[in-house]
Amino acid sequence: MIVTTVTVYVKPENINDFIEASTENHEASIEEPGNVRFDVLQSMTDPTRFLLYEAYQCEEETAAHKKTEHYLKWRRKVDSWMAKAREGVSHRVICPRDRSKW
Amino acid sequence: MIVTTVTVYVKPENINDFIEASTENHEASIEEPGNVRFDVLQSMTDPTRFLLYEAYQCEEETAAHKKTEHYLKWRRKVDSWMAKAREGVSHRVICPRDRSKW
């Protein structure tokens, strides 16, 4: 399993647009066969800061996500709303080890 | 629901110690009544970088975690292993909205 976290800083005037576009991306992403989780979170102290928590079963499926129509649509939409470059970090899982807990 | 993410940079010589202590903390934390998730991840490009993904049902239960014996034990253990101060961020959940998806 691979978990990619993506931290995004959005321009204040685009917070609601970003929530709408990312909710749409979430709904389509969780239907991908390799997807395990696709959480969208917003910082409680800085509402312009978001975190995407994207868990996939393997590297191929993580890569396949970036070729989907819904991902490309999301990226086109949000590109001009970002206050700075987003930071993506790929992780291996330490816990939980049990796949059924995901 | 509240999700706290904690980014930790560990000294290279303490990577295995940190994994062991955090696995122990994970096992105890998921047994807390208010806990929803407690994932422990390691960056694939920087093995000294870890992410804890701690989901609780509400603020009270997030706060209660920090008073548990296992959390205090973990903090005492890992304190000298950290290469710099850890960064904690509290988040509200945008997606998934459905509690059963957590």
N, CA and C atoms of all chains as a GROMACS GRO file, in nm:
protein
  612
    1MET      N    1   0.084  -0.121   0.000
    1MET     CA    2   0.000   0.000   0.000
    1MET      C    3   0.087   0.126   0.000
    2ILE      N    4   0.038   0.228  -0.065
    2ILE     CA    5   0.108   0.356  -0.070
    2ILE      C    6   0.009   0.466  -0.032
    3VAL      N    7   0.052   0.555   0.055
    3VAL     CA    8  -0.032   0.670   0.090
    3VAL      C    9   0.039   0.798   0.047
    4THR      N   10  -0.025   0.871  -0.042
    4THR     CA   11   0.028   1.000  -0.084
    4THR      C   12  -0.047   1.109  -0.010
    5THR      N   13   0.026   1.197   0.055
    5THR     CA   14  -0.037   1.314   0.117
    5THR      C   15  -0.004   1.434   0.031
    6VAL      N   16  -0.104   1.515   0.007
    6VAL     CA   17  -0.084   1.636  -0.074
    6VAL      C   18  -0.133   1.756   0.008
    7THR      N   19  -0.040   1.846   0.039
    7THR     CA   20  -0.075   1.968   0.112
    7THR      C   21  -0.094   2.079   0.010
    8VAL      N   22  -0.209   2.145   0.019
    8VAL     CA   23  -0.244   2.249  -0.078
    8VAL      C   24  -0.279   2.378  -0.004
    9TYR      N   25  -0.219   2.488  -0.046
    9TYR     CA   26  -0.258   2.620   0.006
    9TYR      C   27  -0.336   2.690  -0.105
   10VAL      N   28  -0.459   2.730  -0.071
   10VAL     CA   29  -0.552   2.786  -0.168
   10VAL      C   30  -0.567   2.936  -0.142
   11LYS      N   31  -0.589   3.011  -0.248
   11LYS     CA   32  -0.617   3.154  -0.229
   11LYS      C   33  -0.750   3.169  -0.152
   12PRO      N   34  -0.756   3.264  -0.058
   12PRO     CA   35  -0.877   3.276   0.026
   12PRO      C   36  -1.007   3.284  -0.054
   13GLU      N   37  -1.002   3.351  -0.168
   13GLU     CA   38  -1.125   3.367  -0.247
   13GLU      C   39  -1.168   3.238  -0.319
   14ASN      N   40  -1.081   3.137  -0.317
   14ASN     CA   41  -1.114   3.012  -0.387
   14ASN      C   42  -1.137   2.894  -0.293
   15ILE      N   43  -1.150   2.919  -0.164
   15ILE     CA   44  -1.170   2.810  -0.068
   15ILE      C   45  -1.293   2.727  -0.103
   16ASN      N   46  -1.403   2.791  -0.127
   16ASN     CA   47  -1.526   2.715  -0.157
   16ASN      C   48  -1.519   2.642  -0.290
   17ASP      N   49  -1.457   2.707  -0.390
   17ASP     CA   50  -1.436   2.641  -0.520
   17ASP      C   51  -1.353   2.514  -0.501
   18PHE      N   52  -1.248   2.527  -0.420
   18PHE     CA   53  -1.158   2.413  -0.400
   18PHE      C   54  -1.231   2.298  -0.330
   19ILE      N   55  -1.311   2.332  -0.230
   19ILE     CA   56  -1.388   2.227  -0.159
   19ILE      C   57  -1.481   2.155  -0.256
   20GLU      N   58  -1.547   2.232  -0.342
   20GLU     CA   59  -1.641   2.172  -0.437
   20GLU      C   60  -1.569   2.081  -0.538
   21ALA      N   61  -1.459   2.131  -0.593
   21ALA     CA   62  -1.385   2.052  -0.694
   21ALA      C   63  -1.321   1.928  -0.630
   22SER      N   64  -1.275   1.941  -0.507
   22SER     CA   65  -1.208   1.828  -0.442
   22SER      C   66  -1.307   1.724  -0.393
   23THR      N   67  -1.428   1.768  -0.359
   23THR     CA   68  -1.533   1.673  -0.323
   23THR      C   69  -1.571   1.589  -0.446
   24GLU      N   70  -1.580   1.656  -0.560
   24GLU     CA   71  -1.610   1.586  -0.686
   24GLU      C   72  -1.498   1.485  -0.719
   25ASN      N   73  -1.375   1.528  -0.701
   25ASN     CA   74  -1.260   1.440  -0.725
   25ASN      C   75  -1.261   1.322  -0.628
   26HIS      N   76  -1.293   1.348  -0.503
   26HIS     CA   77  -1.305   1.241  -0.401
   26HIS      C   78  -1.406   1.136  -0.445
   27GLU      N   79  -1.525   1.183  -0.486
   27GLU     CA   80  -1.633   1.090  -0.520
   27GLU      C   81  -1.594   0.997  -0.636
   28ALA      N   82  -1.522   1.052  -0.733
   28ALA     CA   83  -1.481   0.969  -0.847
   28ALA      C   84  -1.361   0.882  -0.809
   29SER      N   85  -1.270   0.934  -0.728
   29SER     CA   86  -1.147   0.860  -0.696
   29SER      C   87  -1.176   0.735  -0.613
   30ILE      N   88  -1.272   0.745  -0.520
   30ILE     CA   89  -1.300   0.628  -0.436
   30ILE      C   90  -1.364   0.514  -0.517
   31GLU      N   91  -1.405   0.544  -0.640
   31GLU     CA   92  -1.458   0.438  -0.727
   31GLU      C   93  -1.349   0.369  -0.809
   32GLU      N   94  -1.228   0.423  -0.808
   32GLU     CA   95  -1.118   0.357  -0.880
   32GLU      C   96  -1.090   0.221  -0.815
   33PRO      N   97  -1.060   0.119  -0.896
   33PRO     CA   98  -1.045  -0.015  -0.838
   33PRO      C   99  -0.931  -0.024  -0.735
   34GLY      N  100  -0.823   0.052  -0.753
   34GLY     CA  101  -0.710   0.040  -0.661
   34GLY      C  102  -0.718   0.134  -0.542
   35ASN      N  103  -0.822   0.215  -0.536
   35ASN     CA  104  -0.826   0.315  -0.428
   35ASN      C  105  -0.871   0.253  -0.296
   36VAL      N  106  -0.804   0.295  -0.188
   36VAL     CA  107  -0.837   0.246  -0.054
   36VAL      C  108  -0.899   0.358   0.030
   37ARG      N  109  -0.840   0.477   0.024
   37ARG     CA  110  -0.898   0.596   0.090
   37ARG      C  111  -0.867   0.717   0.004
   38PHE      N  112  -0.949   0.820   0.018
   38PHE     CA  113  -0.921   0.947  -0.049
   38PHE      C  114  -0.986   1.057   0.036
   39ASP      N  115  -0.920   1.089   0.148
   39ASP     CA  116  -0.977   1.184   0.243
   39ASP      C  117  -0.939   1.327   0.204
   40VAL      N  118  -1.032   1.417   0.222
   40VAL     CA  119  -1.007   1.560   0.198
   40VAL      C  120  -1.029   1.634   0.330
   41LEU      N  121  -0.925   1.701   0.377
   41LEU     CA  122  -0.929   1.768   0.508
   41LEU      C  123  -0.892   1.915   0.494
   42GLN      N  124  -0.941   1.995   0.590
   42GLN     CA  125  -0.912   2.138   0.592
   42GLN      C  126  -0.856   2.175   0.730
   43SER      N  127  -0.747   2.247   0.731
   43SER     CA  128  -0.688   2.288   0.859
   43SER      C  129  -0.788   2.369   0.940
   44MET      N  130  -0.792   2.345   1.070
   44MET     CA  131  -0.885   2.419   1.156
   44MET      C  132  -0.830   2.557   1.193
   45THR      N  133  -0.700   2.576   1.183
   45THR     CA  134  -0.644   2.706   1.219
   45THR      C  135  -0.615   2.792   1.096
   46ASP      N  136  -0.598   2.728   0.981
   46ASP     CA  137  -0.573   2.802   0.857
   46ASP      C  138  -0.664   2.744   0.747
   47PRO      N  139  -0.781   2.806   0.726
   47PRO     CA  140  -0.878   2.748   0.632
   47PRO      C  141  -0.831   2.748   0.486
   48THR      N  142  -0.717   2.809   0.458
   48THR     CA  143  -0.664   2.804   0.321
   48THR      C  144  -0.575   2.680   0.300
   49ARG      N  145  -0.551   2.606   0.408
   49ARG     CA  146  -0.462   2.490   0.401
   49ARG      C  147  -0.543   2.360   0.399
   50PHE      N  148  -0.521   2.278   0.297
   50PHE     CA  149  -0.593   2.151   0.282
   50PHE      C  150  -0.495   2.035   0.277
   51LEU      N  151  -0.547   1.917   0.311
   51LEU     CA  152  -0.467   1.795   0.299
   51LEU      C  153  -0.550   1.689   0.227
   52LEU      N  154  -0.491   1.632   0.123
   52LEU     CA  155  -0.551   1.514   0.058
   52LEU      C  156  -0.473   1.392   0.106
   53TYR      N  157  -0.546   1.288   0.145
   53TYR     CA  158  -0.485   1.166   0.200
   53TYR      C  159  -0.528   1.051   0.111
   54GLU      N  160  -0.439   1.012   0.021
   54GLU     CA  161  -0.476   0.923  -0.090
   54GLU      C  162  -0.407   0.787  -0.074
   55ALA      N  163  -0.483   0.686  -0.036
   55ALA     CA  164  -0.427   0.552  -0.016
   55ALA      C  165  -0.465   0.462  -0.134
   56TYR      N  166  -0.361   0.399  -0.192
   56TYR     CA  167  -0.382   0.306  -0.303
   56TYR      C  168  -0.310   0.174  -0.272
   57GLN      N  169  -0.358   0.069  -0.337
   57GLN     CA  170  -0.304  -0.063  -0.307
   57GLN      C  171  -0.159  -0.081  -0.354
   58CYS      N  172  -0.119  -0.011  -0.461
   58CYS     CA  173   0.019  -0.027  -0.509
   58CYS      C  174   0.058   0.092  -0.596
   59GLU      N  175   0.185   0.095  -0.635
   59GLU     CA  176   0.238   0.209  -0.712
   59GLU      C  177   0.166   0.226  -0.846
   60GLU      N  178   0.133   0.114  -0.910
   60GLU     CA  179   0.068   0.120  -1.041
   60GLU      C  180  -0.067   0.192  -1.030
   61GLU      N  181  -0.137   0.163  -0.920
   61GLU     CA  182  -0.270   0.223  -0.904
   61GLU      C  183  -0.262   0.369  -0.862
   62THR      N  184  -0.156   0.402  -0.789
   62THR     CA  185  -0.130   0.543  -0.756
   62THR      C  186  -0.104   0.621  -0.885
   63ALA      N  187  -0.023   0.560  -0.973
   63ALA     CA  188   0.010   0.626  -1.100
   63ALA      C  189  -0.113   0.634  -1.190
   64ALA      N  190  -0.194   0.528  -1.188
   64ALA     CA  191  -0.314   0.524  -1.274
   64ALA      C  192  -0.411   0.638  -1.237
   65HIS      N  193  -0.416   0.671  -1.108
   65HIS     CA  194  -0.505   0.781  -1.063
   65HIS      C  195  -0.473   0.910  -1.138
   66LYS      N  196  -0.344   0.932  -1.161
   66LYS     CA  197  -0.302   1.059  -1.224
   66LYS      C  198  -0.333   1.065  -1.374
   67LYS      N  199  -0.384   0.954  -1.426
   67LYS     CA  200  -0.424   0.954  -1.566
   67LYS      C  201  -0.575   0.956  -1.582
   68THR      N  202  -0.648   0.955  -1.472
   68THR     CA  203  -0.794   0.952  -1.483
   68THR      C  204  -0.847   1.090  -1.525
   69GLU      N  205  -0.962   1.085  -1.586
   69GLU     CA  206  -1.026   1.208  -1.632
   69GLU      C  207  -1.059   1.300  -1.514
   70HIS      N  208  -1.109   1.240  -1.405
   70HIS     CA  209  -1.148   1.324  -1.291
   70HIS      C  210  -1.029   1.392  -1.225
   71TYR      N  211  -0.913   1.322  -1.221
   71TYR     CA  212  -0.793   1.386  -1.164
   71TYR      C  213  -0.747   1.501  -1.253
   72LEU      N  214  -0.742   1.476  -1.382
   72LEU     CA  215  -0.694   1.580  -1.475
   72LEU      C  216  -0.788   1.702  -1.473
   73LYS      N  217  -0.918   1.674  -1.461
   73LYS     CA  218  -1.016   1.782  -1.452
   73LYS      C  219  -0.992   1.863  -1.324
   74TRP      N  220  -0.973   1.792  -1.210
   74TRP     CA  221  -0.946   1.858  -1.082
   74TRP      C  222  -0.821   1.946  -1.094
   75ARG      N  223  -0.715   1.890  -1.152
   75ARG     CA  224  -0.588   1.963  -1.159
   75ARG      C  225  -0.601   2.090  -1.244
   76ARG      N  226  -0.672   2.077  -1.354
   76ARG     CA  227  -0.695   2.196  -1.440
   76ARG      C  228  -0.772   2.303  -1.362
   77LYS      N  229  -0.877   2.259  -1.292
   77LYS     CA  230  -0.961   2.353  -1.218
   77LYS      C  231  -0.884   2.423  -1.109
   78VAL      N  232  -0.811   2.348  -1.026
   78VAL     CA  233  -0.754   2.405  -0.903
   78VAL      C  234  -0.622   2.479  -0.927
   79ASP      N  235  -0.564   2.457  -1.043
   79ASP     CA  236  -0.429   2.511  -1.069
   79ASP      C  237  -0.419   2.660  -1.036
   80SER      N  238  -0.511   2.738  -1.084
   80SER     CA  239  -0.501   2.884  -1.064
   80SER      C  240  -0.551   2.927  -0.925
   81TRP      N  241  -0.607   2.834  -0.849
   81TRP     CA  242  -0.657   2.866  -0.715
   81TRP      C  243  -0.549   2.848  -0.608
   82MET      N  244  -0.439   2.784  -0.645
   82MET     CA  245  -0.336   2.756  -0.545
   82MET      C  246  -0.251   2.879  -0.517
   83ALA      N  247  -0.226   2.903  -0.388
   83ALA     CA  248  -0.146   3.018  -0.348
   83ALA      C  249   0.003   2.990  -0.366
   84LYS      N  250   0.039   2.862  -0.363
   84LYS     CA  251   0.178   2.821  -0.392
   84LYS      C  252   0.176   2.675  -0.437
   85ALA      N  253   0.294   2.626  -0.478
   85ALA     CA  254   0.301   2.489  -0.528
   85ALA      C  255   0.258   2.391  -0.419
   86ARG      N  256   0.182   2.290  -0.456
   86ARG     CA  257   0.140   2.189  -0.359
   86ARG      C  258   0.256   2.095  -0.329
   87GLU      N  259   0.252   2.035  -0.209
   87GLU     CA  260   0.358   1.942  -0.169
   87GLU      C  261   0.301   1.800  -0.158
   88GLY      N  262   0.352   1.710  -0.241
   88GLY     CA  263   0.310   1.570  -0.233
   88GLY      C  264   0.419   1.485  -0.171
   89VAL      N  265   0.379   1.397  -0.080
   89VAL     CA  266   0.475   1.305  -0.016
   89VAL      C  267   0.419   1.164  -0.025
   90SER      N  268   0.500   1.071  -0.078
   90SER     CA  269   0.458   0.930  -0.085
   90SER      C  270   0.508   0.856   0.039
   91HIS      N  271   0.420   0.773   0.096
   91HIS     CA  272   0.455   0.702   0.219
   91HIS      C  273   0.432   0.552   0.206
   92ARG      N  274   0.514   0.477   0.278
   92ARG     CA  275   0.481   0.337   0.301
   92ARG      C  276   0.409   0.329   0.435
   93VAL      N  277   0.335   0.220   0.453
   93VAL     CA  278   0.254   0.206   0.573
   93VAL      C  279   0.329   0.127   0.680
   94ILE      N  280   0.337   0.186   0.800
   94ILE     CA  281   0.390   0.113   0.916
   94ILE      C  282   0.272   0.047   0.990
   95CYS      N  283   0.168   0.125   1.019
   95CYS     CA  284   0.047   0.076   1.086
   95CYS      C  285  -0.075   0.145   1.026
   96PRO      N  286  -0.192   0.080   1.021
   96PRO     CA  287  -0.210  -0.060   1.059
   96PRO      C  288  -0.159  -0.155   0.951
   97ARG      N  289  -0.101  -0.266   0.997
   97ARG     CA  290  -0.047  -0.364   0.900
   97ARG      C  291  -0.157  -0.447   0.837
   98ASP      N  292  -0.263  -0.466   0.913
   98ASP     CA  293  -0.374  -0.549   0.867
   98ASP      C  294  -0.453  -0.476   0.759
   99ARG      N  295  -0.456  -0.532   0.640
   99ARG     CA  296  -0.522  -0.468   0.525
   99ARG      C  297  -0.671  -0.442   0.552
  100SER      N  298  -0.732  -0.525   0.634
  100SER     CA  299  -0.875  -0.508   0.661
  100SER      C  300  -0.904  -0.383   0.744
  101LYS      N  301  -0.800  -0.323   0.802
  101LYS     CA  302  -0.819  -0.201   0.882
  101LYS      C  303  -0.815  -0.076   0.793
  102TRP      N  304  -0.803  -0.097   0.660
  102TRP     CA  305  -0.796   0.016   0.567
  102TRP      C  306  -0.924   0.031   0.487
  103MET      N  307  -1.586   1.513   1.364
  103MET     CA  308  -1.459   1.437   1.359
  103MET      C  309  -1.342   1.533   1.342
  104ILE      N  310  -1.231   1.499   1.402
  104ILE     CA  311  -1.110   1.580   1.391
  104ILE      C  312  -0.995   1.488   1.352
  105VAL      N  313  -0.916   1.531   1.254
  105VAL     CA  314  -0.797   1.454   1.217
  105VAL      C  315  -0.674   1.539   1.245
  106THR      N  316  -0.589   1.489   1.332
  106THR     CA  317  -0.462   1.556   1.360
  106THR      C  318  -0.352   1.484   1.283
  107THR      N  319  -0.276   1.560   1.206
  107THR     CA  320  -0.159   1.502   1.140
  107THR      C  321  -0.036   1.552   1.213
  108VAL      N  322   0.056   1.461   1.237
  108VAL     CA  323   0.180   1.498   1.306
  108VAL      C  324   0.297   1.453   1.219
  109THR      N  325   0.375   1.550   1.174
  109THR     CA  326   0.495   1.518   1.094
  109THR      C  327   0.614   1.518   1.188
  110VAL      N  328   0.690   1.408   1.182
  110VAL     CA  329   0.803   1.391   1.273
  110VAL      C  330   0.928   1.360   1.191
  111TYR      N  331   1.035   1.432   1.220
  111TYR     CA  332   1.166   1.400   1.162
  111TYR      C  333   1.252   1.338   1.270
  112VAL      N  334   1.299   1.216   1.243
  112VAL     CA  335   1.370   1.137   1.342
  112VAL      C  336   1.519   1.132   1.305
  113LYS      N  337   1.604   1.124   1.406
  113LYS     CA  338   1.747   1.107   1.378
  113LYS      C  339   1.769   0.971   1.310
  114PRO      N  340   1.857   0.964   1.210
  114PRO     CA  341   1.872   0.839   1.134
  114PRO      C  342   1.899   0.717   1.223
  115GLU      N  343   1.973   0.736   1.330
  115GLU     CA  344   2.006   0.621   1.416
  115GLU      C  345   1.888   0.574   1.501
  116ASN      N  346   1.779   0.650   1.501
  116ASN     CA  347   1.662   0.614   1.582
  116ASN      C  348   1.540   0.574   1.501
  117ILE      N  349   1.558   0.552   1.372
  117ILE     CA  350   1.444   0.516   1.286
  117ILE      C  351   1.373   0.390   1.338
  118ASN      N  352   1.450   0.286   1.364
  118ASN     CA  353   1.388   0.160   1.408
  118ASN      C  354   1.324   0.173   1.546
  119ASP      N  355   1.390   0.248   1.636
  119ASP     CA  356   1.333   0.273   1.769
  119ASP      C  357   1.198   0.345   1.754
  120PHE      N  358   1.194   0.443   1.664
  120PHE     CA  359   1.072   0.521   1.646
  120PHE      C  360   0.959   0.434   1.591
  121ILE      N  361   0.993   0.348   1.496
  121ILE     CA  362   0.891   0.258   1.439
  121ILE      C  363   0.835   0.167   1.549
  122GLU      N  364   0.923   0.115   1.632
  122GLU     CA  365   0.879   0.025   1.739
  122GLU      C  366   0.790   0.098   1.840
  123ALA      N  367   0.834   0.214   1.885
  123ALA     CA  368   0.756   0.290   1.985
  123ALA      C  369   0.623   0.338   1.927
  124SER      N  370   0.621   0.375   1.800
  124SER     CA  371   0.499   0.427   1.739
  124SER      C  372   0.401   0.316   1.707
  125THR      N  373   0.453   0.197   1.678
  125THR     CA  374   0.366   0.081   1.658
  125THR      C  375   0.295   0.047   1.789
  126GLU      N  376   0.370   0.053   1.898
  126GLU     CA  377   0.313   0.028   2.032
  126GLU      C  378   0.205   0.134   2.064
  127ASN      N  379   0.234   0.258   2.034
  127ASN     CA  380   0.139   0.366   2.057
  127ASN      C  381   0.013   0.348   1.970
  128HIS      N  382   0.034   0.308   1.844
  128HIS     CA  383  -0.078   0.279   1.754
  128HIS      C  384  -0.170   0.172   1.813
  129GLU      N  385  -0.109   0.062   1.858
  129GLU     CA  386  -0.190  -0.051   1.908
  129GLU      C  387  -0.277  -0.010   2.027
  130ALA      N  388  -0.222   0.073   2.114
  130ALA     CA  389  -0.300   0.118   2.231
  130ALA      C  390  -0.401   0.226   2.192
  131SER      N  391  -0.362   0.314   2.101
  131SER     CA  392  -0.450   0.427   2.065
  131SER      C  393  -0.577   0.381   1.995
  132ILE      N  394  -0.566   0.279   1.910
  132ILE     CA  395  -0.686   0.234   1.837
  132ILE      C  396  -0.788   0.168   1.932
  133GLU      N  397  -0.744   0.139   2.053
  133GLU     CA  398  -0.838   0.083   2.152
  133GLU      C  399  -0.911   0.192   2.232
  134GLU      N  400  -0.869   0.318   2.218
  134GLU     CA  401  -0.939   0.428   2.287
  134GLU      C  402  -1.080   0.439   2.232
  135PRO      N  403  -1.179   0.465   2.318
  135PRO     CA  404  -1.318   0.466   2.270
  135PRO      C  405  -1.345   0.569   2.160
  136GLY      N  406  -1.278   0.685   2.164
  136GLY     CA  407  -1.306   0.788   2.064
  136GLY      C  408  -1.221   0.780   1.940
  137ASN      N  409  -1.132   0.682   1.934
  137ASN     CA  410  -1.040   0.677   1.819
  137ASN      C  411  -1.108   0.618   1.696
  138VAL      N  412  -1.079   0.678   1.580
  138VAL     CA  413  -1.135   0.631   1.454
  138VAL      C  414  -1.025   0.572   1.365
  139ARG      N  415  -0.911   0.641   1.357
  139ARG     CA  416  -0.794   0.588   1.287
  139ARG      C  417  -0.669   0.637   1.360
  140PHE      N  418  -0.560   0.561   1.344
  140PHE     CA  419  -0.432   0.606   1.399
  140PHE      C  420  -0.324   0.545   1.311
  141ASP      N  421  -0.305   0.604   1.192
  141ASP     CA  422  -0.212   0.547   1.094
  141ASP      C  423  -0.071   0.601   1.118
  142VAL      N  424   0.026   0.514   1.099
  142VAL     CA  425   0.167   0.553   1.111
  142VAL      C  426   0.232   0.527   0.976
  143LEU      N  427   0.286   0.632   0.914
  143LEU     CA  428   0.343   0.623   0.780
  143LEU      C  429   0.487   0.672   0.779
  144GLN      N  430   0.564   0.622   0.682
  144GLN     CA  431   0.704   0.663   0.666
  144GLN      C  432   0.725   0.710   0.523
  145SER      N  433   0.786   0.825   0.506
  145SER     CA  434   0.812   0.877   0.372
  145SER      C  435   0.896   0.778   0.292
  146MET      N  436   0.862   0.760   0.165
  146MET     CA  437   0.938   0.668   0.079
  146MET      C  438   1.067   0.731   0.029
  147THR      N  439   1.076   0.863   0.027
  147THR     CA  440   1.198   0.927  -0.024
  147THR      C  441   1.289   0.972   0.090
  148ASP      N  442   1.233   0.993   0.208
  148ASP     CA  443   1.313   1.034   0.324
  148ASP      C  444   1.272   0.948   0.443
  149PRO      N  445   1.345   0.839   0.468
  149PRO     CA  446   1.304   0.745   0.574
  149PRO      C  447   1.310   0.802   0.716
  150THR      N  448   1.362   0.924   0.731
  150THR     CA  449   1.362   0.987   0.864
  150THR      C  450   1.233   1.066   0.888
  151ARG      N  451   1.149   1.076   0.784
  151ARG     CA  452   1.026   1.154   0.794
  151ARG      C  453   0.904   1.064   0.813
  152PHE      N  454   0.829   1.088   0.919
  152PHE     CA  455   0.711   1.006   0.949
  152PHE      C  456   0.586   1.094   0.956
  153LEU      N  457   0.471   1.030   0.935
  153LEU     CA  458   0.344   1.100   0.951
  153LEU      C  459   0.251   1.015   1.037
  154LEU      N  460   0.197   1.076   1.141
  154LEU     CA  461   0.090   1.012   1.219
  154LEU      C  462  -0.042   1.076   1.175
  155TYR      N  463  -0.141   0.992   1.151
  155TYR     CA  464  -0.272   1.038   1.102
  155TYR      C  465  -0.376   0.992   1.203
  156GLU      N  466  -0.417   1.085   1.290
  156GLU     CA  467  -0.493   1.050   1.409
  156GLU      C  468  -0.635   1.105   1.400
  157ALA      N  469  -0.731   1.018   1.375
  157ALA     CA  470  -0.871   1.062   1.362
  157ALA      C  471  -0.949   1.026   1.488
  158TYR      N  472  -1.015   1.127   1.545
  158TYR     CA  473  -1.098   1.107   1.664
  158TYR      C  474  -1.237   1.165   1.638
  159GLN      N  475  -1.332   1.114   1.714
  159GLN     CA  476  -1.472   1.155   1.692
  159GLN      C  477  -1.498   1.300   1.728
  160CYS      N  478  -1.426   1.356   1.825
  160CYS     CA  479  -1.450   1.494   1.864
  160CYS      C  480  -1.329   1.551   1.937
  161GLU      N  481  -1.336   1.679   1.968
  161GLU     CA  482  -1.222   1.748   2.032
  161GLU      C  483  -1.188   1.688   2.169
  162GLU      N  484  -1.290   1.652   2.243
  162GLU     CA  485  -1.268   1.598   2.378
  162GLU      C  486  -1.186   1.470   2.371
  163GLU      N  487  -1.217   1.389   2.272
  163GLU     CA  488  -1.147   1.260   2.261
  163GLU      C  489  -1.006   1.278   2.206
  164THR      N  490  -0.988   1.380   2.122
  164THR     CA  491  -0.853   1.415   2.075
  164THR      C  492  -0.768   1.458   2.196
  165ALA      N  493  -0.829   1.540   2.282
  165ALA     CA  494  -0.757   1.588   2.401
  165ALA      C  495  -0.731   1.474   2.499
  166ALA      N  496  -0.829   1.384   2.512
  166ALA     CA  497  -0.815   1.272   2.605
  166ALA      C  498  -0.697   1.182   2.567
  167HIS      N  499  -0.673   1.169   2.436
  167HIS     CA  500  -0.560   1.088   2.389
  167HIS      C  501  -0.429   1.135   2.451
  168LYS      N  502  -0.415   1.267   2.462
  168LYS     CA  503  -0.289   1.324   2.512
  168LYS      C  504  -0.269   1.306   2.662
  169LYS      N  505  -0.371   1.250   2.726
  169LYS     CA  506  -0.357   1.222   2.870
  169LYS      C  507  -0.340   1.072   2.897
  170THR      N  508  -0.343   0.992   2.792
  170THR     CA  509  -0.332   0.848   2.813
  170THR      C  510  -0.188   0.811   2.849
  171GLU      N  511  -0.178   0.700   2.919
  171GLU     CA  512  -0.046   0.650   2.960
  171GLU      C  513   0.040   0.616   2.837
  172HIS      N  514  -0.023   0.554   2.736
  172HIS     CA  515   0.056   0.512   2.619
  172HIS      C  516   0.108   0.632   2.540
  173TYR      N  517   0.026   0.739   2.532
  173TYR     CA  518   0.075   0.859   2.462
  173TYR      C  519   0.192   0.922   2.537
  174LEU      N  520   0.177   0.935   2.670
  174LEU     CA  521   0.283   0.999   2.750
  174LEU      C  522   0.412   0.915   2.745
  175LYS      N  523   0.395   0.784   2.743
  175LYS     CA  524   0.512   0.695   2.732
  175LYS      C  525   0.580   0.715   2.596
  176TRP      N  526   0.498   0.719   2.490
  176TRP     CA  527   0.552   0.740   2.355
  176TRP      C  528   0.629   0.872   2.349
  177ARG      N  529   0.569   0.979   2.404
  177ARG     CA  530   0.633   1.110   2.396
  177ARG      C  531   0.765   1.114   2.471
  178ARG      N  532   0.766   1.051   2.587
  178ARG     CA  533   0.891   1.045   2.664
  178ARG      C  534   0.999   0.972   2.585
  179LYS      N  535   0.958   0.859   2.525
  179LYS     CA  536   1.054   0.777   2.450
  179LYS      C  537   1.111   0.851   2.330
  180VAL      N  538   1.021   0.910   2.249
  180VAL     CA  539   1.065   0.962   2.118
  180VAL      C  540   1.129   1.101   2.126
  181ASP      N  541   1.111   1.167   2.239
  181ASP     CA  542   1.155   1.307   2.252
  181ASP      C  543   1.300   1.327   2.205
  182SER      N  544   1.390   1.245   2.254
  182SER     CA  545   1.532   1.265   2.221
  182SER      C  546   1.568   1.210   2.083
  183TRP      N  547   1.473   1.140   2.021
  183TRP     CA  548   1.499   1.082   1.887
  183TRP      C  549   1.465   1.180   1.775
  184MET      N  550   1.395   1.287   1.808
  184MET     CA  551   1.350   1.379   1.703
  184MET      C  552   1.463   1.471   1.659
  185ALA      N  553   1.474   1.487   1.527
  185ALA     CA  554   1.579   1.574   1.472
  185ALA      C  555   1.539   1.720   1.481
  186LYS      N  556   1.407   1.746   1.487
  186LYS     CA  557   1.357   1.882   1.508
  186LYS      C  558   1.216   1.873   1.564
  187ALA      N  559   1.160   1.988   1.601
  187ALA     CA  560   1.026   1.988   1.661
  187ALA      C  561   0.925   1.927   1.564
  188ARG      N  562   0.833   1.847   1.616
  188ARG     CA  563   0.731   1.788   1.530
  188ARG      C  564   0.624   1.893   1.498
  189GLU      N  565   0.556   1.873   1.383
  189GLU     CA  566   0.450   1.968   1.343
  189GLU      C  567   0.314   1.899   1.348
  190GLY      N  568   0.227   1.949   1.433
  190GLY     CA  569   0.091   1.894   1.441
  190GLY      C  570  -0.008   1.990   1.378
  191VAL      N  571  -0.100   1.937   1.298
  191VAL     CA  572  -0.204   2.019   1.235
  191VAL      C  573  -0.340   1.952   1.259
  192SER      N  574  -0.435   2.029   1.312
  192SER     CA  575  -0.570   1.977   1.333
  192SER      C  576  -0.657   2.010   1.213
  193HIS      N  577  -0.737   1.912   1.171
  193HIS     CA  578  -0.819   1.931   1.050
  193HIS      C  579  -0.964   1.896   1.077
  194ARG      N  580  -1.052   1.965   1.005
  194ARG     CA  581  -1.190   1.918   0.996
  194ARG      C  582  -1.201   1.835   0.868
  195VAL      N  583  -1.304   1.752   0.866
  195VAL     CA  584  -1.319   1.659   0.753
  195VAL      C  585  -1.412   1.719   0.647
  196ILE      N  586  -1.363   1.723   0.523
  196ILE     CA  587  -1.450   1.760   0.410
  196ILE      C  588  -1.509   1.631   0.350
  197CYS      N  589  -1.424   1.532   0.323
  197CYS     CA  590  -1.468   1.403   0.269
  197CYS      C  591  -1.384   1.291   0.333
  198PRO      N  592  -1.439   1.171   0.350
  198PRO     CA  593  -1.579   1.137   0.326
  198PRO      C  594  -1.669   1.189   0.438
  199ARG      N  595  -1.788   1.233   0.398
  199ARG     CA  596  -1.882   1.287   0.496
  199ARG      C  597  -1.949   1.175   0.574
  200ASP      N  598  -1.965   1.062   0.508
  200ASP     CA  599  -2.035   0.949   0.569
  200ASP      C  600  -1.945   0.885   0.677
  201ARG      N  601  -1.993   0.886   0.800
  201ARG     CA  602  -1.915   0.836   0.913
  201ARG      C  603  -1.877   0.688   0.896
  202SER      N  604  -1.961   0.613   0.824
  202SER     CA  605  -1.933   0.471   0.807
  202SER      C  606  -1.812   0.447   0.717
  203LYS      N  607  -1.767   0.550   0.646
  203LYS     CA  608  -1.650   0.535   0.559
  203LYS      C  609  -1.520   0.557   0.637
  204TRP      N  610  -1.531   0.578   0.768
  204TRP     CA  611  -1.411   0.602   0.850
  204TRP      C  612  -1.378   0.482   0.937
   0.00000   0.00000   0.00000
